[in-house]
């Protein structure tokens, strides 16, 4: 489902070249749940961005399903993301001028689904927001906004969901609710789940951990307790 071979990322800085990732090798299978962990600055979000096709590597290969992301231009990578990928971010990234329902409808409308309103409303009800469809993001709590973001990510039934610190802006109780929701939808939809997190509890819910240190995988992938 996802594979990286000899993957590296180098950027130029005022002090000279900086290696963010070096010679990364990994494979993630369909339906698997994987947490990418490590201290701040270890390259976790950069790796997620490369695996999702949001950025290009300086060297190496990334395959998403059978697509070689490293060989595609931005339009090509965008088509792959639209076909296969959903995203959940720490900052929610909802559109403030759209209601919860309209935010979740948007990806369905972009691919011209026939009944986007019905599909979006059904999934928002599943995440406990059936009474909040017409509320705007500023009228929702942080936990509610993240649930809208999760509904938006899952509404297209992506094969792969990438989540970057999905509980980072939430209190413990709300974060636990969001974690439960992610894994419930993961099980129900059979979606491959790839998380970047500092949250040890969230990481422990995944089937595998990938531990980064200074841009390298520093230990074997560890088995974790399953949800």
C-alpha positions as CSV (number, residue, x, y, z in Angstrom):
1,X,0.0,0.0,0.0
2,X,2.8,2.5,1.0
3,X,6.5,2.0,0.4
4,X,9.6,4.2,0.8
5,X,13.0,3.2,-0.6
6,X,16.2,5.2,0.2
7,X,14.1,8.2,1.0
8,X,15.9,11.4,1.9
9,X,15.0,15.1,2.3
10,X,17.6,17.9,2.3
11,X,16.8,21.6,2.4
12,X,19.1,24.6,2.0
13,X,19.5,26.9,4.9
14,X,21.5,30.0,5.6
15,X,24.0,27.8,7.5
16,X,24.2,25.3,4.6
17,X,22.3,22.1,3.7
18,X,20.2,20.4,6.3
19,X,19.3,16.7,6.1
20,X,15.8,16.3,7.6
21,X,15.4,12.6,6.5
22,X,18.2,10.2,5.5
23,X,17.8,6.8,3.7
24,X,14.4,5.9,5.0
25,X,13.1,2.4,4.1
26,X,9.6,1.3,5.2
27,X,6.5,-0.5,4.0
28,X,2.9,-0.1,5.3
29,X,0.3,-2.6,4.4
30,X,-3.4,-2.1,3.6
31,X,-5.6,-1.7,6.7
32,X,-2.6,-1.4,9.0
33,X,-2.4,1.3,11.7
34,X,1.0,2.8,12.1
35,X,2.3,5.6,14.4
36,X,5.4,7.7,13.4
37,X,7.0,8.8,16.7
38,X,10.0,10.8,17.8
39,X,11.0,14.0,19.5
40,X,10.3,17.4,17.9
41,X,12.6,18.0,14.9
42,X,13.1,14.3,14.2
43,X,11.5,14.5,10.8
44,X,8.0,13.0,11.5
45,X,5.9,15.5,9.7
46,X,8.3,15.7,6.8
47,X,8.1,12.0,6.4
48,X,4.3,12.1,6.6
49,X,4.2,14.8,3.9
50,X,6.5,12.7,1.6
51,X,4.4,9.6,2.1
52,X,1.2,11.5,1.3
53,X,2.7,13.2,-1.8
54,X,2.4,16.7,-0.3
55,X,6.2,17.2,-0.9
56,X,8.9,15.6,-3.1
57,X,12.0,13.9,-1.7
58,X,15.5,15.0,-2.5
59,X,16.4,11.4,-3.2
60,X,14.7,8.0,-3.2
61,X,11.3,6.6,-4.1
62,X,7.8,6.7,-2.6
63,X,5.0,4.5,-3.8
64,X,1.4,5.1,-2.8
65,X,-0.5,2.0,-3.9
66,X,1.1,1.5,-7.4
67,X,1.7,5.2,-8.0
68,X,5.3,6.4,-8.0
69,X,4.8,9.7,-6.2
70,X,8.5,10.7,-6.7
71,X,8.0,10.7,-10.5
72,X,4.7,12.7,-10.6
73,X,4.3,16.4,-10.8
74,X,2.0,18.3,-8.4
75,X,-1.1,17.8,-10.6
76,X,-0.3,14.1,-10.7
77,X,0.2,13.8,-7.0
78,X,-3.0,15.8,-6.4
79,X,-5.0,13.3,-8.5
80,X,-3.5,10.4,-6.5
81,X,-4.4,12.1,-3.2
82,X,-7.9,12.8,-4.5
83,X,-8.3,9.1,-5.3
84,X,-6.7,7.4,-2.3
85,X,-6.0,9.8,0.6
86,X,-7.7,11.6,3.5
87,X,-6.1,14.0,5.9
88,X,-6.6,15.1,9.5
89,X,-4.4,17.9,10.8
90,X,-3.8,19.3,14.3
91,X,-5.1,22.7,13.2
92,X,-8.3,21.2,11.8
93,X,-8.1,23.3,8.6
94,X,-11.8,23.8,8.2
95,X,-13.1,26.6,6.0
96,X,-14.5,29.2,8.3
97,X,-17.2,30.5,5.8
98,X,-18.7,27.0,5.4
99,X,-20.9,25.2,7.9
100,X,-20.0,21.8,9.3
101,X,-22.2,20.2,6.7
102,X,-20.7,22.2,3.9
103,X,-17.1,21.5,5.0
104,X,-17.8,17.7,4.8
105,X,-19.7,18.0,1.5
106,X,-16.9,19.9,-0.2
107,X,-14.7,16.9,-1.2
108,X,-17.7,15.0,-2.4
109,X,-18.8,18.0,-4.5
110,X,-15.3,18.3,-5.9
111,X,-15.5,14.8,-7.3
112,X,-19.1,15.4,-8.4
113,X,-20.8,12.8,-6.2
114,X,-24.6,12.7,-6.8
115,X,-25.8,13.0,-3.2
116,X,-23.1,14.9,-1.2
117,X,-25.5,16.4,1.3
118,X,-27.0,13.1,2.4
119,X,-23.6,11.4,2.6
120,X,-22.1,14.3,4.6
121,X,-25.0,14.5,7.0
122,X,-24.9,10.7,7.6
123,X,-21.2,10.8,8.5
124,X,-21.6,13.8,10.7
125,X,-24.3,12.0,12.6
126,X,-22.0,9.0,13.1
127,X,-19.4,11.3,14.7
128,X,-22.0,12.7,17.0
129,X,-22.7,16.0,15.3
130,X,-26.1,15.4,13.8
131,X,-27.5,18.4,15.6
132,X,-24.6,20.7,14.6
133,X,-24.8,20.5,10.8
134,X,-25.5,24.2,10.2
135,X,-22.9,25.5,12.7
136,X,-19.8,27.3,11.5
137,X,-16.4,26.3,12.8
138,X,-16.2,29.3,15.2
139,X,-19.4,28.1,16.8
140,X,-17.9,24.7,17.5
141,X,-15.5,23.5,20.3
142,X,-12.1,22.3,19.4
143,X,-13.2,18.7,19.8
144,X,-16.2,19.3,17.6
145,X,-14.1,20.9,14.9
146,X,-11.8,17.9,14.9
147,X,-14.7,15.6,14.5
148,X,-15.9,17.6,11.5
149,X,-12.3,17.3,10.1
150,X,-12.4,13.5,10.7
151,X,-15.8,13.3,9.0
152,X,-14.5,15.3,6.0
153,X,-11.4,13.0,5.8
154,X,-13.5,9.8,5.9
155,X,-16.5,10.9,3.8
156,X,-14.8,9.9,0.5
157,X,-13.9,6.5,2.0
158,X,-10.1,6.9,1.3
159,X,-7.9,3.9,1.2
160,X,-5.3,5.7,3.4
161,X,-5.8,8.3,6.2
162,X,-2.8,10.5,7.2
163,X,-3.2,12.3,10.5
164,X,-0.6,14.8,11.8
165,X,-0.9,15.3,15.6
166,X,-4.7,14.8,15.5
167,X,-5.1,15.3,19.3
168,X,-2.4,18.0,19.7
169,X,-4.9,20.9,20.3
170,X,-7.3,18.9,22.4
171,X,-7.7,18.3,26.1
172,X,-7.3,14.7,27.4
173,X,-10.9,13.8,27.5
174,X,-11.7,15.3,24.1
175,X,-8.6,13.7,22.7
176,X,-9.6,10.3,23.9
177,X,-13.0,10.7,22.2
178,X,-11.3,11.7,18.9
179,X,-8.8,8.7,19.2
180,X,-11.8,6.3,19.7
181,X,-13.5,7.8,16.7
182,X,-10.4,7.5,14.4
183,X,-9.9,3.8,15.2
184,X,-13.6,3.0,15.0
185,X,-13.9,4.5,11.6
186,X,-10.6,2.8,10.7
187,X,-12.0,-0.6,11.6
188,X,-15.4,0.1,9.9
189,X,-14.0,1.4,6.7
190,X,-10.8,-0.8,6.5
191,X,-8.7,2.3,6.0
192,X,-4.9,2.3,6.4
193,X,-4.1,4.7,9.2
194,X,-0.8,6.5,9.4
195,X,-0.3,8.9,12.4
196,X,2.3,11.4,13.5
197,X,2.0,11.9,17.2
198,X,3.7,12.8,20.5
199,X,0.8,11.2,22.3
200,X,2.1,7.9,23.8
201,X,-1.5,6.6,24.4
202,X,-2.5,7.3,20.8
203,X,0.7,5.6,19.5
204,X,0.0,2.6,21.7
205,X,-3.3,2.0,19.9
206,X,-1.5,1.4,16.6
207,X,-0.3,-1.9,15.4
208,X,3.2,-0.7,14.7
209,X,5.5,2.2,15.6
210,X,8.1,3.8,13.4
211,X,10.6,5.6,15.6
212,X,12.6,8.5,14.1
213,X,15.6,10.1,15.5
214,X,17.5,12.9,13.6
215,X,15.8,11.9,10.4
216,X,16.6,8.1,10.6
217,X,14.6,5.1,11.7
218,X,16.6,4.1,14.8
219,X,15.0,1.0,16.0
220,X,13.0,-1.9,14.6
221,X,9.4,-1.3,14.2
222,X,7.8,-2.2,17.5
223,X,4.5,-4.1,18.0
224,X,2.0,-2.1,20.1
225,X,-1.2,-3.0,21.8
226,X,-4.1,-2.9,19.4
227,X,-7.2,-0.9,19.8
